[in-house]
Amino acid sequence: MPAVQPVDDPPTWASGALRYDISLAPGERKRLDFAFHLHAGHPMLDWLEASDQPVNLDVRESDFLNR
């Protein structure tokens, strides 16, 4: 993967990729979790409704990590 890949995306619908180099010992397991945002105000996501509840990311992260 290139270190830097600029993008010109006027409709704001670009995508990307993540790469992680991970070494595991035989039998070792690793769990990776990802979080990303969808913006309900984006014109291509007009089917989504914005939440009327404030989101406390610190609480959500803590709840997720302690599940």
C-alpha positions in Angstrom: 0.0 0.0 0.0 1.3 3.5 -0.8 2.2 5.6 2.2 0.3 8.5 0.9 -2.5 8.5 -1.7 -4.2 11.8 -2.3 -7.8 11.8 -3.4 -10.0 14.4 -5.0 -13.6 13.5 -4.2 -16.1 16.3 -4.7 -19.1 13.9 -3.9 -17.4 12.9 -0.6 -17.8 9.2 -1.2 -14.2 8.1 -1.2 -13.1 5.0 0.6 -9.8 3.8 2.1 -7.9 0.9 3.5 -6.1 0.1 6.7 -3.2 -2.3 7.0 -1.9 -3.8 10.2 1.2 -6.0 10.4 0.6 -8.3 13.3 2.7 -11.3 14.4 1.2 -14.0 16.4 2.8 -17.0 18.1 1.4 -20.4 17.3 -2.1 -20.7 18.9 -2.1 -17.1 19.9 -5.3 -15.1 19.0 -5.8 -11.3 18.7 -9.1 -9.5 18.3 -9.3 -6.2 16.5 -12.3 -4.0 16.7 -13.0 -1.0 14.5 -15.3 2.0 14.9 -16.2 4.4 12.2 -18.8 7.1 11.7 -21.6 7.4 9.3 -22.9 10.9 8.9 -26.7 11.1 8.7 -26.5 14.5 7.0 -24.6 13.2 4.0 -26.7 13.4 0.8 -25.9 9.8 -0.2 -27.1 8.6 3.2 -30.5 10.4 3.3 -32.1 7.2 4.5 -30.4 7.6 7.9 -31.8 9.6 10.6 -29.6 11.6 13.0 -29.8 10.5 16.6 -31.7 12.8 18.9 -29.6 11.5 21.8 -26.1 12.9 22.5 -23.3 10.4 22.2 -20.8 10.2 24.9 -17.8 8.5 23.2 -15.9 8.0 26.4 -18.8 6.1 28.0 -19.4 4.1 24.7 -15.7 3.2 24.6 -15.6 2.1 28.2 -18.8 0.0 27.8 -17.3 -1.6 24.7 -14.0 -2.4 26.3 -15.5 -3.8 29.4 -18.1 -6.0 27.8 
